[in-house]
């Protein structure tokens, strides 16, 4: 349990009175930037899986992953509307900015959650649908409600939700969970902490103001830098797991090794940066996004080029 004080809000000035919501406001509730990475990794998991699925059903399954991810984002914004209003990075989100009513956002997220799971069950199979339902529940209940405001390990444990989409895509084709699909899960799972801790370094004041016990707030910047270094080093061999489990070949493996070393180089620069200098942390955060995208793209390229 963190000793960071919970945020206190004056509802008169922290949350604006909702007006007439536009379609773009509801799209924003879905966290489209986050959704795009989720959809991409889910699509790659589906494409790499052995077996066959009709292209139309494959497209519907990917759409179900996208809808489920967006639904999770909407419910997350509903629950976090108080702390979102306190943070520079999130105060213009639709609910704290007064563009969408909180109850409307919750209803929107719940309906989309149910629809996405039903759609996955109809388009693919019950295993993929169950994994999607578990992902939504884990993100909303375990991460958003339980972990985020209570422990600096929120990102470590909660990162499992963001790591499941390629397994869902894989299961949509195969109807099972395998060591191969688990290697895709572990890659994202180990990537998540250094990615978000880099963000938390230059958003430290935001998290402190909102009472969110991110690692820099609770343990301090030096400890966060050590954790980033440790997890980035641990990620280096994990990046090779898709090769070792047969998901991708050694063409991907060589690329993953080089990308992993570059990621470690960023972690070293963050570690050596002077107190208060967030240039290296911002650069690492940007690189981490490219790293994950490029590794999953490299798996596809490896399969296309080398078979």
N, C-alpha and C positions, 0 to 999 in steps of 0.2 A: 504494500500500500504506500502510495506516495504521500509526502507531507506537503506537497504543493497545494495552496489553498484553492478551493473551488471558486470559479468565477461568480461574481455577483453583478447583477444587471438591474439597471433602472429601465423597466420595460417601456417607459415613455420616450426614451431617447435611444435605446439600444436596438429596438426592433421597430421598423416603420410599419404604419398601417397599410395592409395590402390593398393595392388598387386592382385594375383590370389586367389580368395576366395575358401575355402574348404567347404565341406558339414557341417563339425563341426562348422564353423563360422556362417553359417546360422541357425544352431540349437541353437547356443549361443544367436543369436538375439531374439529368442523366450523366453528368460529368463526361462529355463527349471526348475530351482529350485522353482521359483515363480509359474510357471504353475502347478507343481506337487501338491501344496496345493490347487490351484484353482480347478483342476480336481478332487481331492479327495472330497472337500466339495460339488462340483456339483454332483458327483456320489452319495454321501450320501443323498443329497436332492432328487435325482431321486429315490433312493432305499426306502426312507422313505415315499414317496408320496403314498396316497391311489389310488387304481386303478391298471391298468395293461398296460404294454407296452411290445411288443415283444423284447426278449433279443437282437436280432440283431439291431433293431431300437434304443434300449437303448444304445448299444455300439456306434452306429453312433452319437447319441445325445451327449454322453460324449466326443467323438472325436471332435465334433463341438465346444463344450465348450473349449477344449484344444487348438484347432486351433485359435479360437477367442482370447483367452488369449495370445497366442504366437504372434498373429498379433498385438495386442495392445502393447506388449513389443517391437516388431520391430519398430513400428512407434514412440514409446517413445524414443528408442535409437537414431533414426534418428533426432528427434527434440532436444534431449539433448546432442548431440555429442560434443558441445562446452564445456559444464560444465563437462561432463564425462571425457574429456581430462585433466581437472584440478584436479580431485579427485583421491586420491590413490586407493580408493575402486573400481573405475569404469574405470580407464584409460586404462586397458587392454581389454575392451570390443571391439568387432570387428571393429567398425567404428573409434574410436579414435586411435586404435592400427594400423589402416591402412590395415586391412584384408578384409574389405567390403566397397565398395563405398557407400556414403550416399544415392544417388539416387536409387541404387539397393536395399538398405534396405527399403526405403520408398515404392518402387514398390512392393517388397515382402510382406510388411505388409498390403498394401491396397488390393492386390489380395487375400491374406489369409482372410482378414476381410470379403470381399464380399463372398468368397467361404464358410466360416464358417456359415454365416447367411443363405445362400441358402441351405446348407446342413441341418441345423437345421429345416428349414421350411419343407423340404422334408421328413425328418426322424420323426419329431414330429408334431409341429403345429405352427401357426403364432404367438401365444402368446409367446412361448419360443423363437422363432426367433426374435421377436420384443425386448424382454428383452435382448437377446444377442447383438443385434445391439445397443441398448441403452447403454449397459455396455461398449462396445468398444468405442462408441462416447464419453461417459462420461469420460473414462480414458484418451483418447487422447485429447479431446478438453477442457473439464472442468478442469481436474487435470493437465495434462502435459503442455498444452498451457496457460491456464488462471491462475490457482491457484499456481502451484509449485514455480514460481519465484516471486510471488506477495504478498503472505500472509503466516504467520506462521500457519494459520488454514488450510493449504493445505492438510495435512494428515487427519484432522477431516472431511472435506467435501469430499475430493477426495477418502476417504476410502469406500465410497458407491460403487464404481466400484468393488472393491475386495470382497464386501459383497454380491453381486448379484448372483454368481454362484449357490448356493444351491436353490435359487428361480427359476433359469433357469431350473435346473434339476427337480425340483418339477413341474414346468409348463409343461415340456416335457411329463409328465405322465398325469397330470390333465387338462391341458389347461387353468389353471386359476392362480390367485394369492390369497392367503388366509392368515388369521392371523397366521396360523401354519407356513407357509413358511416365513412370515415376522419375526417370532421369530428367525429363522435361520439367516436371514439377519441382525437383530439387534445384535445378538451375535458377528458376525464378525465385524460389524460396530463399536461397542463399544470396541472391542479388538484391533482394528487397531491403535488408537492414542498411548496408552501406549507401544505397541509393537515397533512402529517406533520412538517414543520419546526416548526409551531406546537406540535404535541404534544411534539416533542423538546425544546423550550425548558423546559416545566415537568416533563418527565421526564428532564432532563439527568443528575441524580444516578444514576438507575436505569441509564441507558445507560453512564455512566462506570464504574459498579460492575461491570457485565457485560462491559466491554471492547468494546462495540459502537461503531464509529466514526461515530456520527451527527454532523451538522455542528456543533452546539454543543460537542461533546466535542473535536473535532479543530481547528476553526477559531475557536471562541469564540462567545459570544452576539452581539456586535455584527455579526460577519460573517454570522451566521445571519439576523439581522434584515434586513440588506441583501439577502440572497438571497431572503427572503420577499417583500420589496418588489418586487424585479425580476421574480420569477415571477408575482406577482399582477398587476402591470402588463401583463406579456405575456399573461396569461390573458384580459384584458379584450377584445381584438379576437378572440381564439380563440373566445370565447363566442358571437360572431356568425356563426361559420362554418356552423352548421346552417341559418341563414337564407340565407347566400350560396350554399350548395350545393343549396338547394331542399328540404331536409329539413323545415324549418319556415318560417312566414311572418314578416312584420315585427311581428306582435303578440308572438311569442316574442322577436324581436330587440330590441324595446324593453324587454321585461322583463329580458332577459339583460344589456343595457347597464346598467340600474339596479342589478341584483344585482351586476354586476361592479364598479360604482363603490362599492357598499356593502362589497364584499370589500376593495377598495383602502383604504377608510376604516379597516377593521380592521387592515390591514397598517401604515398610518400610526400608529395607536395603539400597535401592538406596537413599532414603530421608536422612538417617543418615550417609551416606558415606562422608568421608572427601573430600573437594574440590580437584579435580585432580585425585581422586581414582575412576577408571572406572570399577573396578572388579565387583561390584554389578550390574552395568548397563549391562555389558556383560552377566552376569549370568541371569539377568532378560530377556534379549533379547532371549537367548537360551531357557529359560523356556517357554517364550511366544509362541514359535513355537510348542513346545511339548504340551502346554496347548490346543491350538486350535485343533491340530490333535487328541489328546486324547479325547476331548469332543465330537467331531464328531464320533470317533470310539466308544465311550461309548453309543451314541444313537443307533448305529447299534447293539452293544452287548446287550443293554437293550431290543431291539425288538426281537432279536434272542432267548435270554434266558427267558425273562419274557412275551414275546408275546405282 
